[in-house]
């Protein structure tokens, strides 16, 4: 039995690093550029909101396209909106056009919707026992993004005689070229056909797949984990700001959180092989729960930073564990795998968007402790469903 990961896994690791680098750069500069170009200050986050919106809108169509033309061709096509995003963002700053900045981030959202499938593409046509490690390694691309994203943004922010951040958007064109070259290095795998051509069988089969409790848990696990992570991460920074914590300290806490999200991916796959999926799934949910308990118990800066680290670890286990559980649950449904992966990532996009928009409202309405109590309740319900959905001998 082969124990080494195929070459394409490392290509997708680098491709995911490019994907997450664009995401890190966009979250760093979107609101700042938006505040400069927006006619009203309250509109400054609209471009970034459109980025999330288009990730959500394009995720399932991207999956459908992959079933028709294959992963490789889809990823190659996705480099076009990434390059176009860079051109539009550069021109938006040069010409001071706010609507063009919205277009730039919408195009970036289209690219991200495709590129988020890197982790599943890495599992195509490889042995089942290697799939958790492949997913884990690809997700670990976030470590490179956490390093290079801020470095690129800082270095290019005031590049030459260009307006602030113009060169940052122009860098997306270069990143699109890198993504193009990387995906050209991957051998194309023909798309799955089978039930694709029979619409009645297709709809019945897809319904049967979604009724599988392991598949349902996998989708819930990744989506809820992502939503809670986004909610508590953003609200933590708001809460620390309200407590007069300096911006640089808040940034440091968030950086530790991001590292905790992605760095464990270098060994999460190995842990799944050693301990089994059930342990990782339970551990991820319990870590999310523990993060909220820490937030309620103590409110000093160091403890809040610790909570963010625990939150990042919980997200990693639920995201990687959920993705691995999904690939395992789809082993007997290969004809529907890409479509179900599309529904999975659509659920993640919806919950991530809710997690991005809800923090201010919940902090005002329920308060910091109230939000964390709500999160604990959600985690307990998810844990109960996991205990029911995963058989005792599930590995």
C-alpha positions in Angstrom: 0.0 0.0 0.0 1.5 3.3 -1.1 2.0 5.8 1.8 3.4 8.8 -0.1 1.2 11.6 -1.4 1.2 12.1 -5.2 3.0 15.1 -6.8 -0.3 16.9 -7.5 -1.0 17.2 -3.8 2.0 19.6 -3.4 0.9 21.5 -6.5 -2.6 22.0 -4.9 -0.9 23.0 -1.6 0.9 25.8 -3.5 -2.3 26.7 -5.5 -4.2 27.0 -2.2 -1.4 29.2 -0.9 -2.1 31.6 -3.8 -5.8 31.4 -3.2 -5.5 32.3 0.5 -2.8 34.9 -0.1 -5.4 36.8 -2.3 -7.9 36.4 0.6 -5.5 37.7 3.2 -4.5 40.7 1.1 -8.1 41.5 0.4 -9.2 41.5 4.0 -6.2 43.7 4.9 -6.9 46.4 2.3 -10.5 46.2 1.2 -12.0 48.4 4.0 -9.2 50.9 3.9 -9.4 51.4 0.1 -13.2 51.3 0.3 -13.2 54.1 2.9 -11.1 56.2 0.5 -13.3 55.7 -2.5 -16.8 55.3 -1.0 -19.1 58.3 -1.3 -20.2 57.6 2.3 -18.1 56.0 5.1 -20.8 53.4 5.9 -20.3 52.0 2.3 -16.6 51.3 2.8 -17.1 47.6 3.5 -19.5 47.0 0.5 -16.7 45.8 -1.9 -15.6 43.2 0.7 -19.2 42.2 1.2 -19.6 41.7 -2.5 -16.6 39.4 -2.5 -18.3 37.1 0.1 -21.5 37.4 -1.9 -19.9 36.2 -5.1 -18.1 33.3 -3.3 -21.5 32.2 -2.1 -23.2 32.7 -5.5 -20.5 31.0 -7.6 -19.6 28.0 -5.4 -22.3 25.6 -6.6 -22.0 26.7 -10.3 -18.3 26.2 -10.0 -18.9 22.6 -8.8 -21.3 22.0 -11.7 -18.8 23.3 -14.2 -16.2 20.9 -12.8 -18.5 17.9 -13.4 -18.6 19.0 -17.1 -15.1 20.1 -18.0 -13.0 18.7 -15.2 -11.1 20.3 -12.3 -8.0 21.4 -14.3 -9.9 23.3 -17.0 -12.1 24.9 -14.3 -9.1 26.1 -12.3 -7.4 27.4 -15.4 -10.5 29.4 -16.3 -10.7 30.8 -12.7 -7.4 32.6 -13.3 -9.2 34.9 -15.7 -11.4 36.6 -13.0 -8.4 36.8 -10.7 -6.3 38.7 -13.2 -9.4 40.8 -14.1 -9.8 41.6 -10.4 -6.3 42.9 -10.3 -6.8 45.1 -13.3 -10.2 46.4 -12.0 -8.8 47.1 -8.5 -5.8 49.0 -9.9 -8.0 51.1 -12.2 -10.5 51.8 -9.4 -7.7 53.3 -7.3 -6.1 55.1 -10.2 -9.4 56.6 -11.5 -11.0 56.9 -8.0 -14.1 54.8 -9.1 -15.8 53.1 -6.1 -18.1 51.0 -8.3 -15.1 49.5 -10.1 -13.7 48.5 -6.7 -16.9 46.6 -6.1 -16.4 44.8 -9.4 -12.8 44.0 -8.5 -13.8 42.3 -5.3 -16.8 40.5 -6.9 -14.4 39.1 -9.5 -12.0 38.0 -6.7 -14.9 36.2 -5.1 -15.5 34.3 -8.3 -11.9 33.1 -8.3 -12.0 32.1 -4.7 -15.2 30.1 -5.2 -13.3 27.9 -7.7 -10.0 27.8 -5.8 -11.6 26.7 -2.6 -12.1 23.3 -4.3 -8.3 22.7 -4.3 -8.6 20.5 -1.2 -11.1 18.2 -2.8 -9.2 18.1 -6.2 -6.2 16.8 -4.2 -8.2 13.7 -3.3 -9.3 12.8 -6.8 -8.1 9.3 -7.9 -5.9 8.7 -4.8 -6.1 5.9 -2.2 -8.8 6.4 0.4 -6.3 6.2 3.3 -4.3 9.1 1.8 -7.2 11.5 1.4 -7.3 13.0 4.9 -3.5 13.7 4.6 -4.0 15.3 1.2 -6.8 17.6 2.4 -4.8 18.5 5.5 -1.7 19.4 3.5 -3.7 21.6 1.0 -5.4 23.5 3.9 -1.9 24.1 5.3 -1.3 26.4 2.4 -2.8 29.0 4.7 0.5 29.1 6.6 2.3 30.5 3.6 -0.6 32.9 3.0 -0.4 34.1 6.6 3.2 35.0 6.0 3.3 36.2 2.4 -0.1 38.0 2.4 0.8 40.7 4.9 4.3 40.9 3.6 3.1 41.6 0.0 0.5 44.1 1.2 3.0 46.0 3.3 5.7 46.0 0.6 3.4 47.0 -2.2 1.1 49.5 -0.3 3.2 52.5 -1.3 5.1 51.1 -4.2 6.8 53.7 -6.4 4.7 56.7 -7.4 1.5 54.7 -7.5 -1.5 55.5 -5.3 -1.7 53.6 -2.0 -2.6 49.9 -2.5 -2.7 50.2 -6.3 0.2 47.8 -6.7 -1.4 45.4 -4.2 -4.3 44.9 -6.6 -1.9 44.8 -9.6 -0.2 41.9 -7.8 -3.3 39.8 -8.4 -2.4 39.6 -12.1 1.0 38.1 -11.1 -0.7 35.7 -8.7 -3.1 34.7 -11.5 -0.1 33.8 -13.6 1.4 31.7 -10.8 -1.9 29.9 -10.4 -2.1 29.3 -14.1 1.4 27.7 -14.2 0.7 25.6 -11.2 -2.5 24.2 -12.6 -0.9 23.5 -15.9 1.5 21.2 -14.0 -1.4 18.9 -12.9 -2.5 16.0 -15.0 -6.1 16.4 -16.0 -8.6 13.8 -14.7 -11.7 13.3 -16.9 -14.9 14.5 -15.1 -17.2 11.8 -13.6 -20.1 11.0 -15.8 -22.4 8.2 -14.9 -25.7 9.6 -13.6 -24.8 13.0 -15.0 -26.8 12.3 -18.1 -29.9 11.0 -16.4 -31.7 13.9 -14.7 -34.3 11.7 -12.9 -31.7 9.3 -11.6 -29.5 12.2 -10.8 -32.0 14.0 -8.6 -32.9 10.8 -6.8 -29.3 9.8 -6.3 -28.3 13.3 -5.0 -31.2 13.2 -2.5 -30.0 9.7 -1.3 -26.5 11.0 -0.8 -27.6 14.0 1.2 -29.8 11.6 3.4 -26.6 9.9 4.4 -26.0 11.0 8.0 -22.2 11.0 7.7 -22.5 13.3 4.6 -25.0 15.6 6.4 -22.7 15.8 9.5 -19.7 16.6 7.3 -21.5 19.5 5.6 -22.8 20.8 9.0 -19.4 20.4 10.7 -17.5 22.5 8.1 -20.2 25.1 7.7 -21.1 25.7 11.4 -17.4 25.6 12.3 -16.6 28.2 9.7 -19.5 30.4 10.8 -18.6 30.3 14.5 -15.0 30.9 13.7 -15.8 34.0 11.6 -18.3 35.3 14.2 -16.0 35.0 17.2 -12.9 36.1 15.4 -14.4 39.3 14.3 -16.3 40.0 17.5 -13.2 39.3 19.5 -11.4 42.1 17.7 -14.4 44.4 18.3 -14.5 43.4 21.9 -10.8 44.0 22.5 -11.1 47.4 20.7 -14.0 48.4 23.1 -11.7 47.5 26.0 -9.1 49.9 24.7 -6.6 47.3 23.5 -4.1 48.8 21.0 -4.6 48.0 17.3 -1.2 46.4 17.0 -2.0 44.1 19.9 -5.3 43.1 18.3 -3.5 42.4 15.0 -1.0 40.2 16.9 -3.8 38.2 18.5 -5.5 37.7 15.1 -2.2 36.6 13.6 -1.8 34.0 16.3 -5.4 32.9 15.5 -4.7 32.6 11.8 -1.5 30.5 12.4 -3.5 28.3 14.8 -6.1 27.8 12.0 -3.6 26.6 9.4 -0.4 25.4 11.0 -2.0 22.2 12.5 -2.9 21.1 9.0 0.7 19.8 8.6 -0.2 17.0 11.0 -4.1 16.9 11.2 -4.2 14.3 8.4 -1.7 12.1 10.3 -3.8 12.5 13.5 -6.9 11.4 11.5 -5.0 8.3 10.4 -3.8 7.5 13.9 -6.8 8.5 16.1 -9.7 8.2 13.6 -12.1 10.7 12.2 -14.4 10.5 15.2 -11.7 11.8 17.6 -10.9 14.7 15.3 -14.5 15.6 14.8 -15.3 15.5 18.5 -12.1 17.3 19.3 -12.9 20.1 16.9 -16.3 20.7 18.3 -15.1 20.6 21.9 -12.3 23.1 21.1 -14.8 25.5 19.6 -16.9 25.1 22.7 -13.8 25.6 25.0 -13.0 28.8 23.2 -16.4 30.3 24.2 -16.0 29.1 27.7 -12.7 30.8 28.0 -14.2 34.0 26.7 -16.9 33.9 29.4 -14.6 33.1 32.2 -11.9 35.8 31.7 -11.6 39.0 29.7 -8.0 40.0 29.8 -5.9 40.3 26.6 -3.7 37.2 27.1 -6.8 35.1 27.8 -8.6 36.4 24.8 -5.6 35.7 22.6 -5.5 32.1 24.0 -9.2 31.8 23.2 -8.5 32.8 19.6 -5.7 30.2 19.3 -8.1 27.5 20.7 -10.8 28.8 18.2 -8.3 28.5 15.3 -7.5 24.9 16.3 -11.2 24.0 16.6 -11.8 25.5 13.1 -8.9 23.4 11.7 -10.2 20.1 13.2 -13.8 20.8 12.1 -12.8 22.0 8.6 -10.3 19.3 7.8 -12.2 16.6 9.7 -15.5 17.6 7.9 -13.8 17.6 4.5 -12.2 14.2 5.2 -15.6 12.8 6.5 -17.2 14.1 3.3 -14.7 12.4 1.0 -15.2 9.2 3.0 -19.0 9.4 2.8 -18.9 9.9 -0.9 -16.7 6.9 -1.7 -19.7 5.0 -3.0 -21.2 8.0 -4.7 -18.4 9.1 -7.0 -20.9 10.3 -9.7 -22.2 12.9 -7.3 -19.1 13.7 -5.4 -18.3 17.1 -7.0 -21.9 18.3 -6.8 -22.1 17.4 -3.1 -18.7 19.1 -2.6 -20.3 22.1 -4.2 -23.3 22.0 -1.8 -20.8 21.6 1.1 -18.8 24.7 0.1 -22.0 26.6 -0.6 -23.0 25.9 3.1 -19.6 27.1 4.2 -19.9 30.3 2.2 -23.4 31.0 3.5 -22.3 30.5 7.2 -19.1 32.4 6.7 -21.0 35.3 5.2 -23.5 35.2 8.2 -20.5 35.0 10.5 -19.0 38.1 8.9 -22.2 40.2 9.0 -23.6 39.2 12.4 -20.8 40.1 14.9 -21.7 43.8 15.4 -25.5 43.1 15.6 -25.0 40.3 18.1 -22.5 42.2 20.2 -25.1 45.1 20.4 -28.1 42.8 21.0 -26.8 39.9 23.1 -23.4 41.3 24.3 -20.1 39.4 24.5 -21.2 36.8 27.0 -24.5 36.3 25.3 -22.9 35.5 21.9 -20.5 33.0 23.5 -23.4 31.3 25.4 -25.2 31.0 22.1 -22.0 29.5 20.5 -21.8 27.0 23.3 -25.4 25.9 22.7 -24.7 25.5 18.9 -21.6 23.4 19.7 -23.6 21.2 22.1 -26.2 20.5 19.4 -23.6 19.8 16.8 -21.8 17.4 19.2 -25.0 15.6 19.9 -25.6 15.2 16.1 -22.0 14.0 15.7 -22.5 11.3 18.3 -25.6 10.1 16.6 -24.2 10.3 13.0 -20.8 8.7 13.5 -21.0 4.9 14.3 -18.8 3.9 17.2 -16.4 2.0 15.0 -16.1 4.8 12.4 -12.5 5.5 11.4 
